[in-house]
Amino acid sequence: MGQQPNIELEISDLPRPRPKPAPSRRWRPDRPGDMASPDDVPWGGSFGTTGPDTGYVLRLLRLRQIALGAGEHRGNVDAAVVALAGARASALGRAPISQDIDVALLVLGLAPGGIPAETIDALATERAKWLPGLSHDAAQARALVAAVPVDRLRTTPDELRAATAAGEWRLGR
């Protein structure tokens, strides 16, 4: 619509361009706790050893059928398997694979093939001490992982099965 001839416009009445944001400033890690390089990431102790995509264990675990013992809940067993399989994958410096779940199931005594019944019963007794409430207690899951020596986690499933069948390894030891 055109301007009416009897109205004078002031400079303040004219449309103004909107200001555009200035280019962003370069970010630098200068606050306490900011990490400047991968070497600054805490490692070991209560920080653990982080690995790439440890959540993939949950996807792999969904594909497994696990025979639960009396009074065991799938959520607690899953939390234990995820903690142990994630710790194994991280200790080996890679993302989780199905062998990590095999080792975790062997550590917990949930893969009984080729292992004597008395050893499986002893593992079930130890498992009963660790599993209650594990899915709701991260500190308890960390304690479970800490109870398993890293050299046991790094073994292959066949080596761990042989050691467990020979009585060399149980969760309580």
N, C-alpha and C positions, 0 to 999 in steps of 0.2 A: 504494500500500500504506500502510495506516495505521501510526501510531507504536505501538511496543510499550509497554505501560504501565509496565514496569519500567525503562525507559531514559530518562534525563533528557537533553534536548538543550541544548547550550550555544548561545550566540549565534553562535559561530564555525562551528557545524555547519549552520546554516540556509543555504539557497541565497542567493547574493548576485547582485544585478543586474550585468551586464557593463557596464563603462564604455563609453560611446560616444565616438568621436573628436570632438575639438573642431573647430569650423569652421576651415577653412584660412585661413592668413594671406594677405593681399594680396601678390602677387609684384611686386617692383620690380627693374628691371635695374640692379643695383649692383655686379656683378662685372666685372672687366676683360674686355673683348671683347663684353659684352652690348650689344645694339643697342636703343635706346629708341624709335627712330622709323625710318620708311623712309629718311629722309635720312642715317641713319648707315651704311647699307649701302655697302660699298666699291664703287667704280665705276671702270672704265677700267684701263689698264695691264695688269698680269698678272691682275687680277680680271676683266677683260673687261666686257662689257655684258650683264647677264643679261636674259633675256626669259622670258615666260610659256610654260611647257610646251614647251620645246625638244625634249623627248624624243619629241614627236609626229612629228618628222622620220623617226624609225625606222619608224613605222607607214606613213607615206606612201611611204617608200623601199621597203618590202616589196612594194608594188604595182607597182614599176617593173622593167622588164627593161633591164639595162645590158650593153652589149657590152664585154667586157673585152679589153684588149690582151694581147700575149704576155707571160707571166710575172707578170701582175697577179692579185692575190687579191681575191675579193669583199669580205672583211672589211676590207682596207685601203682599198679604194675606198669602201665604205660609211662608214668612219670619216672619210674626207676629205669626202665629200658631206654627212655629218651636221654636221661642224664648220663648213663653209662655209654651208650652208643655215641652221643655227642662228645663225650670226653675222649673216647677212643679216636674218633675222627679228628678231633682237634690235636691230640697227641701225635697223630701221624701227619698233621699239617694239610688236611684236605677236607672236602665236603663229605658228609656221611654216605655210605653205601650199605647194601644189604648185609655184608659181612660184619659190619659194626653191630647190627641188630643180632646176628647169630652169636657174636661174642657176648653181648649183654645178656642174652637169654641163657647162655651157658653159665655165665657168672652167677646168675640168679637161680640156676637149677631148673629152668623152665624148658630146656631142650634135653629130655632124658635119654635120647637114643645112644646106646653104647656105654652108658654110665650105670654102675651098680645101684640097686634100689636103696641100699643103706646110705650111699652118698647123696642120692636125690632126696631122701628123707632128712638128712642132716642139713642140706641146702634149704629145704622147705622150712625147717625150724629156724634157721638164720634169717631167711626171707621174712618170716612172720614177725621178727623183731624190727626189721627195717621198713616194711611196707605201710603199716597203718598211718594214715594221715600224710603220706609222702607227697601226694599231689597238691597239698595245700601248704607245704612247708619247704621253702627253697633251701633253708639251712640244713634240713635233714637230707635233702637230695645231694647237697654238696658233701655232707658227711659220708653218705653212701659212696660217692665217687672217691673220696679221700681214703676210704677203707680198702679200696681195691688198688693194689700196686700198679703203677703205670706199665711195668714190664708184662704184667698179666693182660692188660688191655691191648698191648701192642702185638701179642701173639696171634697167630692165625686160629680160626675156629677149630681146625683139626688138632693143632698142638694143644690148645686149651682143653679140648675134649679128652685127649689122651692123658694130660696131666690130672684132670679131674677124675677120670676113671681109675688112674693109678693111685689116687688118694693124696696127690701132691698139693692140690689146691682146693680150698673151700673158702667161702665168703667170710666165715668167722675167724679165719687164721690170719 
